[in-house]
């Protein structure tokens, strides 16, 4: 059987499309051929009649409108998958639900506007857990279709892992970007809270919702970030500097990971030390159970608020997991919610102080508690992402080896609020160590060199278009995905 995995370099494809050695029509056919070949097994994309014809028309318009290579934008001709809670003109938004699409409609999201302004072509909507909460969609893991791809950005991560598109957009409320990246063996980037606008995105919990992206490497997410992230600093303003000092957050948080994941994490730390990185163990979050409760107090209250009107009209069409989240949120009063907001502010300040006192530049941790669980009834647990999402910090997941069953692990790197550029700078060097090359090159100065920061043209030097290969539910002691109550509740 043909492999369900594929690897497409966003940087190389974008460079080739801009310099004319590749063509948008060919890029569209490449994506559509791959979708036709593997998506019946993976289920990453929401089915769409006439997808190829729509995309070919868009590709021809793109080619005709940018005949001069010098005028081609950063993502000229790049097919992109869009999570189906993000509104796109001309495509229905269903959010993985049975609600009428017209009820969920509205103006196109700013993140899509920015992609289109940068020359991207919308390959289609990718599958999401219902309303980006917990009820899984039909997507399977390209590494092993008997396992979950994670969620709620299931389809976006799987589409990149299977080589259907070189770039896909997802969202994270608690763990919806980072965990699927780890399970699917791709790079997932969740920027600082608020650095990509969320208008036009159906809300899960507004105090946490963040738009992010997937690619096969750090260079790819850096290229996408240069187009999507507010105030992205051009490479000349981001110094190379020394290797970042890495902090391991020891304590109750880290103990949530499974034994196999912790053994792999220890090996990753030793690999980084051998490559010249300083790695400190820093005791933090002794009150982790209270952090979990604080987040879900806010999360559930906000989920109930976001769905108040829709649930009143269409409550019988919601899946049980989403219904349970909404009903739990209805039991949380304003006083409890405000107290949780105050507690969260104190937690953020304490985490910032702990980082500064330890001299840490980036936190590192497993991206998930272990490899992707078997079956499609769960998307896994978000616990390893929870404190960082709670603090609004930028994070990235890098592929980092494999479990005994062959499924991938991810290494999560977490930066300071607003320091997304520095996070990806550091991630580039760490990626090379994990891939067996210890040189600490700066992705923001190298292959993914970008021009003007916001919606600018991210040109990539001499990068060339490469080949496009066609190539146990565990530790659920807190909550699944972005908040489903688990059998045993902490606190």
Residue, then its C-alpha position, 0 to 999 in steps of 0.5 A: x500500500x502506498x504510504x500515507x506519509x508525505x513531506x513537502x517543504x513550504x520554503x522550497x515550494x514557495x521559492x520555486x513558485x516565486x522564481x517561476x521554476x514551479x507553477x500554481x497550476x502544478x502546485x494545485x494538481x500536486x495537492x489535489x492528486x495527493x488528496x485524491x490518493x490518500x485522503x480517503x484513508x486519512x480524512x483530513x479535509x472536509x469533503x468538497x465537490x469540485x475542489x480541483x476545478x475551484x483551485x485550478x481557476x484560482x491558480x490560473x488567476x494567480x499566475x495571470x496576475x503575477x507574471x513578473x517574479x519580482x512582484x510575486x508575494x511570499x506564498x504565491x501559489x501555495x495551497x493551504x488547508x484551513x481548520x473548519x472553524x475559520x471562516x473562508x469566503x465561498x466555503x461553508x463553515x461547519x465546525x465539525x458540527x451538525x448545525x446549519x452552515x448558514x448559522x455559523x457564517x460570517x465575514x472571512x477571517x483576517x488570517x485568511x485575508x492575510x494568506x490570500x494577500x500573500x498569494x496563497x490558495x485555499x485548498x479547502x477546510x480541514x476537519x476539526x473536533x466539534x467546535x474545537x472542543x473534544x468530540x473527535x472528527x473522522x481524521x486518522x493519523x497518517x503514521x498509523x490510521x488506527x490511532x488518533x491524529x490528536x485534536x482539535x486541529x486534527x485535519x490540519x496536522x494530518x494534511x501536512x503530515x500526509x503531504x497534501x499541503x505544505x501549510x495548514x492553519x489550526x487553532x489552540x485553546x489548550x492543546x489543539x495545535x501542539x499535541x496534533x503536531x507531536x502525534x503526526x510528526x510535523x512542526x506546529x507553531x502556536x504564537x503568543x496569545x493575540x499576535x494573530x487576529x482571531x476575528x472570523x474564527x468561531x470561539x471556543x474560549x476567548x481568553x485562550x483561543x490562538x491561531x497557529x500553523x503547521x509545516x514540515x519544518x521550522x523554516x516553514x512555520x517561520x515563513x508563514x509567521x512572517x505573513x500572519x503574525x502582527x508586528x513580525x520583526x524582519x531578520x535584521x532586527x533579530x540577532x543571532x546571539x548565543x544558544x538559548x538557555x533551556x529550562x526543564x519544568x520539574x514537578x507535578x506538571x512534568x510528572x503527568x507524562x508517561x514513562x516512555x515519553x519521559x525517557x525520550x525527553x531525558x534522551x533529548x536533553x542529553x542530546x542537547x547538552x552534548x550539542x552545547x546547550x545549557x539545560x537547567x532543571x527548574x522546580x515550578x508549578x507545585x500547585x499544578x492541580x490548582x492551575x488546571x482547575x483555574x484554567x477549566x473554570x475559565x474555559x468552561x464558563x467561556x465555552x458556555x457563553x460562546x454557545x449560549x444562543x446557538x445551544x438554545x436553538x440547536x442544543x439537540x444537534x450538539x454531540x454529547x462531549x460538547x453538550x457536557x462542556x457547555x452544561x458544565x460552564x453554565x454551573x460556573x458563576x460570575x464570582x468563580x470566573x472572576x476569581x479564576x481570572x485573578x488567579x491566572x494573572x498571578x500564575x503568569x507573573x509567578x511563571x515569568x519570575x521563575x523563568x527570570x530567576x533561573x536564567x531560562x530563555x526557553x522552557x522545554x517539555x514533552x509536547x504530549x504525554x506520550x505517542x498518539x493513543x489508539x482509536x478515534x474515540x479520543x484526541x488525547x490529553x492536553x495536559x502538557x500544553x495547559x500551563x503554557x496556553x494558560x499563560x498565553x506563551x508562544x510554543x512550538x512542537x518539533x518532531x523528536x524521535x519515535x516510541x517503541x510502536x513507531x509513532x512519533x514523539x514531539x519536543x515542545x519549546x516555550x518562549x516569552x510572551x511576544x518573543x515569537x521570533x526568538x522562539x523560532x530562532x532557538x527552535x531552528x538550532x534545536x531542530x538541527x540537533x534533533x535531526x542529527x546536525x548540531x550546527x546552530x543556524x538561524x532560520x530567520x537569517x537563512x533559508x526562510x529569510x523574510x522581507x517586511x514583517x507584516x504581510x510582506x514578501x518572505x523571499x527565500x534566497x536560492x531555495x529550490x523546489x524539492x521532491x514531493x514524496x507520496x509518500x492506548x488511551x493513556x494519562x487522561x487523568x485531567x481532561x481530554x483535548x481542550x477540556x473534556x471532563x475525564x473519569x478522574x478530575x483533579x482538584 
